[in-house]
């Protein structure tokens, strides 16, 4: 009986860590799309899920700013 409880606890822990890893990798992918490829956004969202998600949401979009700066003005 005790062995079953331990196996269940291990299985739940593995599933929990896998779900956290998946969510953190998606948040990291979103930060890369916004122009912030630093791995710190993965680790922040892995260890502090809600804060990491809100941090990535609050980041300005660098890729749009870079595209706007590289566009030339049309000739008049």
WOQUI-V660302 format. One line per field, one symbol per residue. phi: phi as a letter, one per 30 degrees, with the letter a starting at -180 (. if undefined). A space follows every 50 residues. Layout:
phi->???
//
This chain:
phi->.dddddddddddddddddddddddddddddddddjbdddddddddddbed dddddddddddddddddddddddddc
//
